[in-house]
Amino acid sequence: MNNRIHAPHKSAVKPRPMIAGNEQGLAIDEITARAGVSERLVRHCEGRGLIRGAEVANASSRRYTQEDVIVLRFARRAHVLGFGMNEVARLLSLWQDMHRVSVEVNSIALAQPKELTSRTDGIQAMERVLERLANLFSVEHQPTCPIMEGLIELRARVMHL
């Protein structure tokens, strides 16, 4: 697991004040349940500056707000649609900007299907290679393994590119 803390993205959400004295906020287990996300996503979004958990006085745990729940739901939905965290951060920034230009949101959204098509083409190519290699390996006890040889050959080709 990558425990690096990322610097806040240039389009990270604007900092908000700490939680007031008698306002408790949500613990990590509460925010994950309400937002329908994993603790890992909460920590990742927090590390990138998309949300900011507030430290509660006399406690070592962070507390979150309903605004954080909304941001996390947005991030999850965007991630399910295949957007990377940079795009999620940019979309969040645009979402919060009342003076945004819709053309920018539109261009980000229209680029995503092309990216997904490219990924799909790559996965289908890998599927064809693995099926071809598996079909070569029809005998149960062979001194050599066509699958392993094909993967080594494929790796050698990739290294020369």
C-alpha positions in Angstrom: 0.0 0.0 0.0 1.3 3.4 -0.9 1.4 5.6 2.2 2.8 8.7 0.5 1.0 11.9 1.3 0.4 13.9 -1.8 0.7 17.6 -1.9 -2.7 19.2 -2.3 -3.7 19.4 -6.0 -3.7 22.9 -7.4 -7.4 22.5 -7.9 -8.1 21.2 -4.4 -11.1 22.3 -2.4 -10.6 25.5 -0.5 -9.8 25.1 3.2 -12.7 25.5 5.5 -12.7 26.4 9.2 -12.1 23.8 11.8 -15.2 22.2 13.4 -16.6 24.4 16.1 -16.2 23.4 19.8 -19.5 21.6 20.4 -20.0 20.4 16.8 -18.7 16.8 16.9 -18.4 15.9 13.2 -18.2 12.4 11.7 -15.6 9.8 12.6 -13.9 7.8 9.9 -16.3 4.9 10.2 -19.3 7.2 10.0 -18.1 9.0 6.9 -17.2 5.8 5.1 -20.7 4.4 5.8 -22.5 7.6 4.8 -20.5 8.2 1.7 -20.3 4.5 0.7 -16.5 4.7 0.3 -13.5 2.9 1.7 -11.3 4.4 4.4 -8.5 4.3 1.8 -10.4 6.6 -0.5 -11.1 9.0 2.5 -7.4 9.1 3.3 -6.4 9.5 -0.4 -8.8 12.4 -0.9 -7.7 13.9 2.4 -4.0 13.5 1.3 -4.7 15.2 -2.0 -6.5 18.1 -0.3 -10.0 17.2 -1.7 -11.4 17.0 1.8 -9.9 18.2 5.1 -10.6 16.2 8.2 -10.5 18.5 11.2 -8.6 17.5 14.4 -10.9 17.5 17.4 -9.5 19.0 20.6 -8.3 16.3 23.1 -8.6 13.6 20.5 -6.2 12.1 18.0 -8.8 11.2 15.4 -10.1 13.4 12.6 -13.7 14.4 12.2 -15.5 15.1 9.0 -18.5 17.1 7.8 -21.5 16.5 5.7 -19.7 18.5 3.0 -16.9 15.9 3.1 -19.6 13.2 2.6 -20.8 15.0 -0.6 -17.3 15.4 -1.9 -16.5 11.7 -1.3 -19.7 10.5 -3.0 -18.8 12.7 -6.0 -15.2 11.3 -6.1 -16.5 7.7 -5.9 -19.0 8.3 -8.7 -16.3 9.9 -10.9 -13.9 7.1 -10.1 -16.4 4.5 -11.1 -16.8 6.3 -14.4 -13.0 5.8 -14.9 -11.8 9.3 -14.0 -8.4 9.4 -12.3 -7.8 11.5 -9.2 -6.4 14.4 -11.2 -9.6 14.6 -13.2 -11.7 14.1 -10.0 -9.8 17.1 -8.4 -10.3 19.2 -11.5 -14.0 18.3 -11.7 -14.5 19.1 -8.0 -12.8 22.4 -8.5 -15.1 23.2 -11.4 -18.2 22.0 -9.5 -17.4 24.4 -6.7 -16.7 27.3 -9.0 -19.9 29.3 -9.7 -18.1 31.1 -12.5 -16.9 28.0 -14.3 -17.0 27.6 -18.0 -19.2 24.6 -19.0 -17.0 24.0 -22.0 -14.2 22.9 -19.7 -16.4 20.4 -17.9 -17.7 19.2 -21.2 -14.2 18.6 -22.6 -13.2 16.6 -19.6 -16.3 14.5 -19.8 -15.9 13.9 -23.6 -12.3 12.8 -23.2 -13.3 10.1 -20.8 -15.1 7.8 -23.3 -12.0 7.9 -25.6 -9.7 6.9 -22.7 -12.1 4.1 -21.8 -12.1 2.9 -25.4 -8.3 2.9 -25.4 -8.1 0.9 -22.2 -10.7 -1.6 -23.5 -8.7 -2.1 -26.7 -5.6 -2.8 -24.7 -7.4 -5.3 -22.4 -8.9 -7.1 -25.5 -5.4 -7.3 -27.0 -4.1 -8.9 -23.8 -7.1 -11.3 -23.8 -6.3 -12.4 -27.4 -2.6 -13.0 -26.6 -3.4 -15.0 -23.4 -6.0 -17.1 -25.3 -3.6 -17.8 -28.1 -0.9 -18.8 -25.6 -3.3 -21.0 -23.7 -4.4 -22.8 -26.9 -0.7 -23.5 -27.7 -0.4 -25.3 -24.3 -2.7 -28.2 -25.0 -0.5 -31.1 -23.8 -0.5 -31.6 -20.0 3.3 -32.5 -19.6 5.5 -30.5 -21.9 9.2 -29.8 -21.3 8.6 -26.2 -22.2 5.7 -23.9 -21.5 4.4 -21.9 -24.5 2.7 -19.5 -22.2 5.8 -18.6 -20.3 7.9 -18.5 -23.5 5.3 -16.2 -25.1 5.2 -13.9 -22.0 9.1 -13.7 -22.0 9.0 -13.0 -25.8 6.3 -10.3 -25.3 8.4 -8.7 -22.5 11.5 -8.7 -24.7 9.5 -6.9 -27.4 8.2 -4.3 -25.0 11.7 -3.7 -23.6 13.0 -2.9 -27.1 10.3 -0.3 -27.9 
